[in-house]
Amino acid sequence: MNFRSESESNFKAYLAWITICVIWGTTYLAIKIGVTDLPPFLFAGFRWIIAGPLFLLILVLRKYKLPSFSDIKHLAVVGTLLLGFGNGLVVVGEQWLPSGLTSLLITTLPFWIVGLESFVPKGPKLNSTIILGLLFGLIGVAIIFSENLTDIWKTDYFPGVVSLLIAMFAWGSGTVYSKYNKVTVHPIMGAAVQMIIAGILQLSLGFSLGEWKSFNFTAESLYAFGYLTFVASIFGYGSYMYAISRLPISFVSTYTYINPVIALTLGWIVLNETINLEIIIGMIVIFIGVTLVKRGAN
């Protein structure tokens, strides 16, 4: 009975990881569309402040346990790091960066997560298999976006690069903190609370910066906002929190390698975009990297 329960839990965790790979692979484009017309913190904040309470209501109706005060303290830290600054600064960065280049830079996130976790006294230490897998993943994505690599150093892109570096440090820190500071509440209930906390933080920043003066939806930004709020937030972030509570975070973090591949595949299917030899080679290298990281983390 215990074996069956554990197997079912692992299956759901891997399914959650696949969900992250697919859904978050589409978010870079949606964020870019939205932030073209809307100021970043209000765009991000309203997304979470709508998705969080809605998600919370659904969970309460399904009889999920509400978090204790002790849980809320930990959830506030994680929500602030992961969504408040991690996600928020990605939105800020895409004011300067193309969505494809953003997804390339985000692929360095596993280095931050695995590196930060190696400083935790009880955390797993880096080994040659994990390092090799991370390098394979980074090389694979670099092959896919090889034409854009030099754009990182352009003056117009530099503020975006800095924003993403801070975002990845915040996201990596929040992921590691979440892993080693367990809460008694269910992971998806915790995700709903974190969304509300992040929404309050980002809206406070947005209003204090005067972003409300330029907050006006267009048809395109409204569609992007709706997709990010109801699909990427509820299903995507809920899946992320469930996955890192059940799987090694060094493996879960490899979703950042899959996201660009998913984005390219959807572009080929929906928009008839070209998939060339470099893209095919890059995809193969990425999947080799994912396999190595999974093996090294087990």
Helices and strands as residue ranges (DSSP letters): H 2-24, H 27-37, H 40-61, H 69-79, I 80-87, H 88-93, H 99-106, H 109-117, H 128-144, G 146-153, H 158-180, H 187-208, G 211-214, H 219-227, I 228-237, H 238-246, H 249-252, H 255-271, H 277-297
